[in-house]
Amino acid sequence: MTGLTVFGLKNCDSCKKAISALTAAGLAHTFVDIREDADRVVKVPDWLDAVGAKALVNTRSTTWRNMSGEDREIADEDPAGVLIAHPTLIKRPVIEAGTTVLVGWSADSLDALLADAAS
């Protein structure tokens, strides 16, 4: 596996769990703060192509709940623009492992990364 990059927020519980599990599994990774250090203009369209808006837009976030209906419609029409402008709407963590993109964290995510690392 070439390069494992975790995009998230430092205070995000899911991101912390992912980083802890990756470290415990011995998978080297780089953490990139999605709000401060990620090139969202480049990354967000790539992620949308890889996983789709339904997987990438966090409709359970406080940011989403506080958006007006009109803003939510804009998000449906132009998810890239909204995610670039509001990085807290991106479901986290986003993990890039070579050409694979995973969104969110679960035991299945770790299993997929370990299987990828073994091949």
C-alpha positions in Angstrom: 0.0 0.0 0.0 1.3 3.4 -0.9 0.8 6.2 1.5 -2.0 6.2 4.0 -3.4 9.7 4.7 -6.1 10.4 7.2 -8.0 13.7 6.6 -10.0 14.9 9.6 -10.2 17.3 12.5 -8.0 17.0 15.6 -10.9 17.1 18.0 -13.1 14.6 16.0 -13.8 11.4 18.0 -14.1 9.2 14.8 -10.7 10.6 13.6 -9.1 9.9 17.0 -10.5 6.3 16.9 -9.2 5.8 13.4 -5.7 7.1 14.2 -5.5 5.0 17.3 -6.6 1.8 15.5 -4.2 2.5 12.6 -1.3 3.0 15.0 -2.2 -0.1 17.0 -2.3 -2.1 13.8 1.1 -0.8 12.8 -0.1 1.0 9.7 2.0 4.1 9.1 -0.1 7.2 8.3 -0.1 10.9 7.9 -2.8 13.1 9.5 -4.0 16.2 7.6 -6.3 18.7 9.2 -9.2 19.0 6.8 -9.9 22.6 7.9 -6.4 24.0 8.1 -4.0 22.0 5.9 -6.0 20.1 3.2 -6.2 21.4 -0.3 -10.0 21.0 -0.4 -10.3 22.6 -3.9 -8.3 19.6 -5.2 -9.3 16.9 -2.8 -13.1 17.3 -2.5 -13.9 16.7 -6.2 -11.6 13.6 -6.2 -13.4 12.3 -3.1 -16.8 13.0 -4.6 -15.8 11.1 -7.8 -14.6 8.2 -5.6 -17.4 7.8 -3.1 -20.3 10.2 -4.1 -22.0 13.0 -2.3 -24.2 10.7 -0.2 -21.2 9.2 1.5 -19.2 12.4 1.8 -21.7 14.9 3.0 -22.3 14.7 6.8 -26.0 15.3 7.1 -25.9 14.5 10.8 -23.5 17.4 11.6 -24.4 20.5 13.5 -23.3 22.5 10.4 -25.9 20.7 8.3 -28.7 21.0 10.9 -28.0 24.7 11.1 -28.2 25.3 7.3 -31.3 26.7 5.7 -33.4 24.6 3.4 -32.2 26.8 0.5 -28.5 26.1 1.5 -29.2 22.4 1.7 -30.7 22.5 -1.8 -27.5 24.2 -3.0 -25.5 21.4 -1.3 -27.5 18.9 -3.3 -26.8 20.7 -6.6 -23.2 21.6 -5.9 -21.8 19.4 -3.2 -18.2 20.2 -4.0 -18.7 24.0 -3.6 -20.4 23.6 -0.3 -17.9 21.1 1.1 -15.0 23.2 0.1 -16.6 26.3 1.8 -17.7 24.3 4.9 -15.2 21.5 5.7 -17.1 20.5 8.8 -19.8 19.1 6.4 -17.3 16.5 5.2 -17.9 13.1 6.9 -14.8 12.1 8.7 -12.3 10.7 8.6 -11.5 10.5 4.9 -8.8 8.0 4.4 -6.7 7.8 1.2 -4.8 4.6 0.8 -3.2 4.6 -2.7 -6.2 4.9 -5.0 -8.7 3.8 -2.4 -10.8 6.4 -0.6 -12.7 5.4 2.6 -15.1 7.7 4.4 -16.0 7.3 8.1 -14.5 4.8 10.5 -15.6 1.3 11.5 -14.0 -2.1 12.0 -14.7 -2.7 8.3 -12.5 0.3 7.5 -9.6 -1.2 9.4 -10.2 -4.7 7.8 -10.1 -3.1 4.3 -6.9 -1.3 5.0 -5.2 -4.3 6.6 -6.3 -6.5 3.6 -4.9 -3.8 1.2 -1.7 -3.6 3.2 -1.3 -7.4 3.0 -1.7 -7.5 -0.8 
